[in-house]
């Protein structure tokens, strides 16, 4: 993942994503660059429009968010209902226990 981050940093800074630059960024961050991974990354990004990829990637999760949110509300409502029932039982049990103390 650090190799992808390095490429994104180089892109954001306006630099050219090539093997030497990626190695320098990884090394500057305290890592030891792996030549095979660097070559694979540079080859994979050779014909990629990074701006378009970032734009497309940032749009996709937003569409899925409302679906997850609706399910979360239903689960939360059900959890609250169960909690109220548990609290009601606990209150009744506590009252019964107190009644036994006072006879």
N, C-alpha and C positions, 0 to 999 in steps of 0.2 A: 504494500500500500504506500510505503514511503516513496517509491519510485513514481507513482502517479501524482502524489503530492508535490514532488520535486518538479515534475513536468508542468503541473498547474501553476506553481510559483514562477517558473521560468516564463511561461506564457503570460501570466499577469504582469510580470515585470517588462514584457515586451522583447524578451530574448528569443533566440532560436533554440528549439529543442533538438539538441544533438548529443551524441555520446559524451563528449568532453564536458559540456555544460551540466548534464544530469549528474555525472560523476562528481563534479565540483560541488554541486548543491548537496548531494548525499554526504560527501566528505565534510563539508562545512557544518552540517547538522550533527556531526559526530558519528556517522555511520561508515561502514566499509562497503563501497559499491561493488556489486557483483556484475562482472562484465557481461555475462549471459543475460541477466535481467535487464541491464541497461540497453543492450542491443535489441532485445525483444520489445522493450517499451518504445524505443525510437522507431523501430520498424512498424509497430502497430499504430503509432500516431502519425506516420508519414503522410497519409492522405486524409486525415481526419480534420474537419473544421471544428476546432475546440470550442469556439464561441457558440456554434449551433448545438454542439453536444451538451454544453452546460445549460443552455436555454431549454432544450428538450428535457433534460434530466430534472430541472427545477420545476417544470410544469407537471410532470407525471404524478408525484406524490400528492399534490394539491387535490387532484381529482379523486384520489382514494380516501382522503381524509374525512369527508362527510359520511361515507359509508361506515368507517370505523367508529366515528363519533356517535352515530345513531345507535349502533350496537352497544356501545359503552353506556349510553343513557339507559337503555333497557336493562342491562346487567346491573347498573347502579340502582335503578328503581327496585328491581327484584331483591337486591341485597339489602336495601333499606326496609323492605317489607319483611324480610326474614329477620332482620335485626329487631324490628318492633315486636314481632312475635316472640323472639327470644327474651327481650326485655320484659314483656308482659308476663311471661312464665316466671322469669326471675323475680319480678316484683311480687307475684302471687306466692311463690315459694318462700320468699323472705317474710311476707306477712304471716304465712302459716307458721313459720319458725318462731316469729315473735309472739304469736298467740300461744304457742306452747310454753313459752317462758312465763307468761302472765296468767296462765291457767285456765 
